[in-house]
Amino acid sequence: MNINIYYGGRGIIDDPTLFVINKMQEILEELRVNVTRYNLYECKNSISTLPQTLKEADGIILAATVEWYGIGGDMQQFLDACWLFGDKEKIAKIYMCPVVMSTTYGEREGKLSLSTAWEILGGLPCSGICGYIENTVTLEMNEDYIRIIEKKAENMYRAINQHVTSFPASNQAVIQKVAVAKNIDLTPQETEQLSQYVSDDSYVQRQKKDIQELTDLFRNMLSEEAADGEEEYLAAFRRCFKPQAGFHAEYSFALDEKKKKLILSVQGPKLECRYGIAEKPDVELQLSRQSMEEIINGRMTFQRAFMSGAMKTKGDFRILRTLDQLFLFEQKK
């Protein structure tokens, strides 16, 4: 059995939807299900081709976070692509479980929106999950909530395994009569190739040459910046490190526009700085590059960044407060 998860949130540390789909993935994998996750915020340039990933799926989970209003642009764009380019015959056999967690108002409307969209596409909706979670910690610490999530994952597995049937939905009947989409057997790339401009062979060759030149240019620029990117901020932390006797901790910084995390491992008088992955950091922090620059240049402390909301944290807050004692950044004039 194959189940795909399509996550339409922003991927921030305290997103409650991430906790829910992580727990569901864990349960499904225990049931020997092959689970593949697609983070839509990482696939912005290829969302139009994602419907192709539905071909091997027996079921999917559409997960979104309501932070302001609705399910978000990335999820809507993915559903649009399913309508335009998806294989409707295959979609008609795929079960979908909606997961919508909200940090504001609108989780029920979001769940209904996903279920309705999937029914219009011709798919089979399962009972989903929706809820308002102000603080992710309350979700993680509540055993009753965790049992609900586990039960939903098990129910989805049973529905797919037993090919559970459901009554026809009225919106499917209506859509067949008044809004039947034209069958598009072409990929987005093939559709583009049929345009009046691309049908001109000389135009095609000129565009290919321009694209190749731009590709080479940006490849060289990225290779030159890669070395600096891997060392960014490391020298500043090493230079301003003030060891605390007997103190041991590991910090993981998630910085905007950086794929790898900045890891600071403090072992008494020793400091290890690197970019990579920490298995079990004591404190996880998320902040923008601008906020990190403010801290490095001594115009803001870690404590002030946390209190002002410029930095989000997860972990032992006592260890978090030690950051300003370990790293004394002087304000640059």
FENFENNOR-V297651 format. One record per residue. RES is the residue in one letter. OMEGA is omega in degrees with one decimal (none if undefined). NEAR is the number of other ideal C-beta (glycine too) atoms within 12 Angstrom. D_CENTER is the distance of its C-alpha to the mean C-alpha in Angstrom with 2 decimals. Layout:
((RES:OMEGA:NEAR:D_CENTER) (RES:OMEGA:NEAR:D_CENTER))
//
This chain:
((M:-179.8:26:23.26) (N:177.5:23:19.90) (I:176.7:39:16.90) (N:174.9:37:13.63) (I:177.2:40:10.45) (Y:-175.5:46:8.55) (Y:-175.5:40:5.53) (G:178.3:45:6.25) (G:-176.8:38:5.38) (R:177.7:29:5.28) (G:-179.7:25:3.99) (I:-171.3:28:7.79) (I:-173.4:26:10.13) (D:176.2:32:11.96) (D:-178.2:35:9.60) (P:179.2:39:11.87) (T:178.3:47:9.74) (L:178.5:32:7.99) (F:-177.6:35:11.67) (V:-176.6:41:12.82) (I:174.6:42:10.85) (N:179.5:28:11.57) (K:178.1:35:15.13) (M:178.1:41:15.41) (Q:178.6:31:14.37) (E:-179.8:21:16.94) (I:-178.7:28:19.59) (L:178.2:37:19.16) (E:173.9:21:19.50) (E:177.1:15:22.58) (L:177.5:23:23.92) (R:175.3:13:23.65) (V:174.4:29:20.98) (N:-175.7:18:19.06) (V:177.3:31:15.36) (T:-179.1:25:12.92) (R:175.6:30:9.15) (Y:175.7:33:7.56) (N:-172.4:29:4.01) (L:179.3:36:6.01) (Y:175.9:28:5.45) (E:-174.5:19:6.76) (C:-174.9:25:9.29) (K:-176.9:19:10.91) (N:-177.4:13:14.23) (S:-178.9:23:14.32) (I:-177.9:31:13.12) (S:178.5:29:16.87) (T:-177.7:25:17.31) (L:176.7:37:14.61) (P:176.8:35:17.26) (Q:-179.4:24:19.14) (T:179.2:31:16.85) (L:-170.8:38:18.25) (K:-178.1:20:21.67) (E:-173.8:18:21.48) (A:171.7:37:19.64) (D:178.7:32:21.79) (G:177.8:43:19.18) (I:172.4:50:15.61) (I:174.0:47:13.35) (L:-173.7:52:11.85) (A:-179.7:49:9.63) (A:177.2:51:9.48) (T:177.6:43:10.32) (V:179.5:37:13.61) (E:178.8:28:14.00) (W:-178.6:16:16.89) (Y:174.5:19:17.90) (G:-171.7:27:16.55) (I:176.9:42:13.37) (G:-174.2:33:12.12) (G:-177.8:21:12.87) (D:178.9:32:10.09) (M:178.4:40:10.86) (Q:179.3:24:14.48) (Q:177.7:28:14.55) (F:178.4:41:13.43) (L:175.3:40:16.16) (D:179.7:23:18.54) (A:176.9:33:18.14) (C:179.4:39:18.90) (W:-175.2:28:21.96) (L:-170.4:26:23.15) (F:-176.5:35:22.52) (G:176.2:38:21.76) (D:-174.0:27:24.53) (K:178.5:28:25.84) (E:178.2:15:28.06) (K:-180.0:23:25.24) (I:-178.1:34:23.02) (A:-178.6:21:26.11) (K:-174.0:23:25.92) (I:174.9:40:22.26) (Y:-178.6:39:21.52) (M:176.2:42:18.47) (C:178.6:45:17.36) (P:175.8:45:15.61) (V:-179.3:48:13.64) (V:175.4:43:13.64) (M:-173.8:42:13.83) (S:169.8:33:15.35) (T:175.5:28:16.21) (T:-179.0:19:18.84) (Y:168.3:17:20.87) (G:-177.5:25:19.90) (E:-179.2:33:18.02) (R:177.3:21:20.89) (E:178.2:21:21.00) (G:177.8:40:17.31) (K:178.5:37:17.96) (L:179.9:23:21.17) (S:179.6:30:19.63) (L:-179.6:41:17.34) (S:179.9:34:20.39) (T:179.6:26:22.71) (A:-178.0:35:20.72) (W:176.7:41:20.58) (E:177.7:32:24.29) (I:176.3:32:25.17) (L:178.9:40:23.58) (G:-176.5:30:25.90) (G:-176.5:39:23.55) (L:-179.3:32:24.17) (P:172.8:35:22.27) (C:174.3:36:22.21) (S:-175.0:24:22.46) (G:-178.4:40:19.10) (I:170.5:41:17.97) (C:-179.3:35:17.82) (G:176.3:31:18.72) (Y:-178.8:24:19.04) (I:-179.3:32:17.90) (E:-178.0:15:19.16) (N:-176.6:18:18.46) (T:-178.9:28:16.07) (V:179.5:18:19.04) (T:177.3:19:21.12) (L:-177.2:30:18.78) (E:-174.9:20:18.72) (M:-176.1:13:22.50) (N:-177.9:19:23.62) (E:179.5:13:24.84) (D:177.7:13:25.53) (Y:-179.1:25:21.95) (I:178.2:23:20.87) (R:176.9:14:23.69) (I:179.9:24:22.55) (I:-179.5:38:19.10) (E:-179.9:25:20.99) (K:179.0:20:23.49) (K:178.2:32:21.07) (A:178.6:38:19.64) (E:178.6:25:23.30) (N:177.7:26:24.35) (M:178.6:42:21.84) (Y:-179.7:32:23.17) (R:-179.2:22:26.70) (A:180.0:27:26.21) (I:-176.4:29:25.07) (N:-177.1:19:27.66) (Q:-179.8:14:30.46) (H:-177.9:15:29.58) (V:178.6:18:29.99) (T:177.7:10:31.38) (S:178.5:18:31.04) (F:176.7:11:33.20) (P:178.6:15:32.63) (A:-177.5:21:30.81) (S:-178.1:13:32.76) (N:174.9:22:30.02) (Q:179.3:27:30.14) (A:-179.6:16:33.89) (V:-175.3:15:33.68) (I:178.7:22:31.16) (Q:-176.2:19:33.44) (K:-170.4:10:36.27) (V:-175.7:11:35.04) (A:179.7:14:31.77) (V:-179.5:15:31.92) (A:176.4:19:29.66) (K:178.4:12:31.38) (N:179.3:13:30.66) (I:-177.8:20:28.89) (D:-177.4:13:29.40) (L:172.6:16:28.18) (T:176.4:21:24.91) (P:179.9:23:23.60) (Q:179.4:15:25.25) (E:177.2:15:28.48) (T:179.8:17:28.59) (E:-177.4:16:28.37) (Q:179.5:18:31.16) (L:-179.9:15:33.46) (S:-175.5:16:33.43) (Q:-179.3:9:36.77) (Y:-174.3:14:35.74) (V:177.6:19:34.22) (S:177.2:12:37.20) (D:-173.5:14:39.32) (D:179.7:12:39.55) (S:177.1:12:40.58) (Y:179.6:16:37.58) (V:-177.7:17:35.28) (Q:179.7:13:36.91) (R:178.9:15:36.77) (Q:178.8:19:33.06) (K:179.0:15:32.35) (K:178.6:14:34.45) (D:179.6:14:32.70) (I:179.6:14:29.22) (Q:178.6:14:30.54) (E:177.3:14:32.01) (L:178.3:14:28.85) (T:178.9:14:26.88) (D:-179.6:14:29.52) (L:-178.0:14:29.53) (F:177.1:14:25.83) (R:177.9:14:25.88) (N:179.3:13:28.75) (M:-179.6:14:27.14) (L:179.8:14:23.96) (S:178.2:14:26.23) (E:-178.1:12:28.28) (E:-174.3:16:25.40) (A:-178.2:17:23.75) (A:178.4:12:26.50) (D:-178.7:15:26.36) (G:-178.9:21:22.58) (E:-178.1:19:22.94) (E:-175.7:18:25.69) (E:178.0:25:24.42) (Y:-175.6:33:25.33) (L:-178.7:26:26.68) (A:-179.2:15:30.28) (A:179.2:25:30.05) (F:179.2:32:28.90) (R:-176.1:21:31.62) (R:-174.6:16:34.22) (C:-177.8:27:33.71) (F:177.2:27:33.29) (K:-173.7:21:35.84) (P:173.9:21:36.03) (Q:-174.9:23:36.62) (A:175.6:12:39.02) (G:-177.1:11:37.63) (F:179.4:25:34.05) (H:179.4:22:31.22) (A:177.0:31:27.48) (E:-178.3:33:24.21) (Y:178.1:39:21.65) (S:-178.8:33:18.12) (F:171.8:44:16.98) (A:-176.7:34:13.50) (L:177.8:27:14.68) (D:176.2:23:13.23) (E:175.1:14:13.59) (K:-178.5:23:14.15) (K:-179.6:17:12.32) (K:-179.4:22:14.70) (K:176.8:28:15.45) (L:-176.2:38:18.97) (I:174.5:32:20.87) (L:-179.9:38:24.17) (S:-177.5:27:26.35) (V:177.1:32:29.57) (Q:-177.5:18:32.44) (G:-178.8:16:35.46) (P:-175.7:15:36.84) (K:178.1:16:34.36) (L:175.1:29:31.05) (E:178.9:23:28.58) (C:179.7:30:26.06) (R:171.2:24:23.58) (Y:-178.6:27:20.13) (G:-177.8:21:18.33) (I:174.9:16:16.97) (A:-176.3:25:18.76) (E:-178.4:12:19.13) (K:179.1:15:20.24) (P:177.2:28:20.44) (D:-179.1:27:22.59) (V:173.3:35:20.50) (E:-177.6:32:16.88) (L:177.3:39:16.75) (Q:180.0:32:14.43) (L:-179.9:37:16.31) (S:176.8:23:16.86) (R:179.8:21:19.16) (Q:179.0:18:21.79) (S:178.4:29:21.93) (M:177.7:31:22.25) (E:178.0:22:25.03) (E:-179.1:23:26.75) (I:-178.3:38:26.83) (I:-178.0:33:27.99) (N:173.5:19:30.70) (G:-179.4:20:31.93) (R:179.6:19:31.31) (M:175.5:26:28.99) (T:176.8:27:28.71) (F:-179.1:36:25.72) (Q:-179.9:21:27.22) (R:178.7:20:27.58) (A:178.6:30:24.01) (F:-176.9:26:22.87) (M:-178.4:17:25.47) (S:-179.4:16:24.68) (G:179.2:14:20.97) (A:-180.0:26:20.18) (M:176.9:35:18.75) (K:-174.7:28:16.72) (T:175.4:34:17.78) (K:179.9:29:17.64) (G:-177.3:28:20.61) (D:-176.1:20:24.39) (F:175.7:19:25.39) (R:177.4:14:28.81) (I:177.6:28:27.46) (L:-177.5:30:25.35) (R:-178.5:22:28.64) (T:-177.2:27:30.17) (L:-178.5:40:28.04) (D:176.1:23:30.46) (Q:-179.2:23:33.35) (L:-174.6:35:32.06) (F:-177.4:31:31.23) (L:-179.4:21:33.78) (F:179.0:28:32.76) (E:-177.9:15:35.69) (Q:179.4:14:35.41) (K:-179.9:13:36.10) (K:none:6:38.64))
//
